[in-house]
Amino acid sequence: MRRNNRSKKPSKPGGKSSRDIAHLPQIKPLPVVRLTRRYGLTTAGTINCDHKDVLLAGGAMCTVVNTTLTALYSAAKIVRVQVWAPVSATAVPAASVLTNICLLWGGAASTASGSTQLLITDQTLSSVTPAYISSKPPRGSQASWWGNSDTVENLFQVFSYNASGVLNSAPAGTIIEITADYAMASVGTQQTLGVATGALGQIYYPTLDSSGSKVAYPLGLLSTV
């Protein structure tokens, strides 16, 4: 067997190559955080959620007393939405009082316009088990992207149909839970929301439908409209 007499090149101190020390490693000075918010409908209403609504769900500080809230984050992306409908008042309800709930990704319930659409629905069958939906944004939909736009464009809607099959509001008592990723604000102007009540410097959590009917209030968090 031939022996290789070539001497091995000594490694650099610490075992690092010249390529490893040629530049500093990349860092992320502003973290991305994942937050979950839960909302309850105080009255019946159709919930239309756009990118600004999702962004403000992360929290907003009052920057002008009794006038303006400013978002704490610069962009948001939905991870998952869950919905629970109120249970029926009777153990074996008649068809006329069955509670159904619908989650529509993209567009609007009454039109095919908008981005990728996907409809999920469930129905309450008893006084014990509520209708329940758990869904992630469809691939390629507006809801699956990072955003902070103030443009009124539905990422998703929550609503129901009555016994005659007519589009109806989500019932009072409906619970909506949204999990989203948030990017910390760095440069530029942050999104704002006009309010009637707010203490300067206080952090608030607006309704999920802050650009609409304002009936979906956060559970366990200070809110204002």
N, C-alpha and C positions, 0 to 999 in steps of 0.2 A: 504494500500500500504506500502510495506516495504521500509524503507529509508536506503540508502547505507551510512553507517557512516564511511566508509573507507576514510581516508584523501587522497586527491590528492597530488601526488608528485610535489613539486614546479618545475617549468620549469627553465632552466638555463637563465641567463641574456641575453637579446636579442632574446630569443626564439629559439636559436640554440641548436641542440642536440649534443652529444659528437661525433657522426658520422660526422656531418657537419664540425667540427673544427679539425678533425683528420689529415687532409692533406690540402695543398693549392689547389685551383681550377686550372684546366688546362687552358693554354692560347695558342694563336697562335701568336708568335712573328713576323712572316712574313706573310703578308696578301696574299690572292688570289684575283686578280683583273680581271674584265671582260672588254675587249677592243674590239672595232670595227675598222677595217681598210677597206678602199675602194681603189680599184685599177682600172686603165684604161689601156687597151692594146694599146700601141703606134703603133704596127704593128700586123698583123695576126700571130697567134701562138697557139699551143696546150699547155695548162697550166697543168703541172704535179706538184702536191703539196705533199711534204712529211712532216714528223714531224719537221725536221730542218727548213723548209720553214715557217711553222706556228710559230715556236719558234722565229725566227728572225723577224717575222712580228711585234712582241712586241717591237722591237727596239734593236739596238746594238751600242756599243761605239767603236770608233777607238782606239785600244790599241797599234798598231804599225803603224806609219805614212805611208800612201800610200800602206799598205800591209794587215792589219788584222782588222776585226771588231769582237768584243766579245759580245755575247748575254746578255741582261739585266736580263733575266729570266732563270730559271732552267728547267722548264717544261711547256707544254701547252696542252690544250684540246679544240677541236673545239666544238662550241655550234650550229652555224648555218652558212650556206653559201647561198648567194643570187647572182644571175647573171642576168644582163640586156644585151640583144643583141642590136646592132644598128638597127634603124628602116629602112624600105625599102625606096629607093629613089623615088618611085612612089606610088600613092594612091592605085592603084589596080595592084600590081606587077604580072608579069608572073611567072609561076612555076620555071623557071630557075633562078630567082633572089630572091626567097623567102629566108629569113634569118632564120635559125634554130640554136638552141643552146642546148648543152647536158651537163649534170653534171653526172659524173660516180663516185660513191663511191667505192673505193677499186680496186685492180688489175689494168689492163690496157685495153684500148679500143679495142685492137686487140687480146687479149687473155683472157682466163677464170682463169688465175692464180692469186694468191693473196688472200686476205681476203674477207669477205662478200661483194658482189657486188649489187649495186642498181643503175639503170639508170633512170634519169629524163630528159625529153626533152620538149621544147616549140618552137613555131614558130611565127615569125612576119608576120602579114597578111596585114598590111597597113603602111602608112608613119606616122601614129600617135601613135600607140601602139606597144611598143617593146616586143619581146619575153622576158619572165621573169620566173625565177626559184627561189624558196625558199625551202630549205631542211635542215633537221638535219641529223647528221650521223646515219646510221642504228645501231640498238642495237647489240652490240657484235662485231662491226667492229673495225678495228685498229683506225679509225678516232674518235671513241667515247671514246678512252682511253687517259690517260695522257701519254705524250711521249716527248723525246728530242733526239731521235736517229739520227745519221748521216747516217744510212742505207737508201739507195735510195729505198723507198717503197711507192707507190702511196697511199695517203689517199683519194685524189679525183683528177679527171681530168675535164677540161673544153675544149670542142671541138665542132665541127659541122660536118655535112655531106653535100656534094654538091648535085646538082640536080640529079645526077646519083646514089646517095646512096653510094658514096665513102667517107671514112673518110677524114675529112678536118680540117684545123686549125679554131680556134675561130676567127671571123673577127676583124679587127682593130676597136677600139671604143667600144668593149665589156667592160662592167663594172662588176667587181667581188667584192663582199663585204663579208668579213669573220669576224665573231664574235667568240672570243675564250676566255677561262679562262687561266690566267697566274699565275704561282707560282714564287715568288721572289727567287732569287739565295741566297743560304746560304753557303754550303760547296761544295768542289769538283771543278773540272775544267769545265768551261762553254764552250758551243759550239762556234766555231769561223767561220768566213767567209773570204776568201781571196778576196781582192778588189785591183783595180789599183789606186784608188784615195780616200784619206781620211785624214782629219786633226786630229791630235792627240787630244783625249779627246772629240771630237765632236760626238754627237749621230746621227745615221743615221737609215733609215728605208729601208731595201733592197727591191728589187722587190719580188713579191709573188712567182715567179718562179726563185728564186735565185740560185737553183741548176740546172736550165735548160736554156731556151732560153733568159731569162731576158728581157721580153717585157711588163710585168705587173707592172707598176710603181704606188706607193702609191700616192693618191690624197691629196694635202695639207701638205705633209711632205717631209723633206729633204731626198733624196736618193742618192745612189752611186752604181757603179758596178765595 
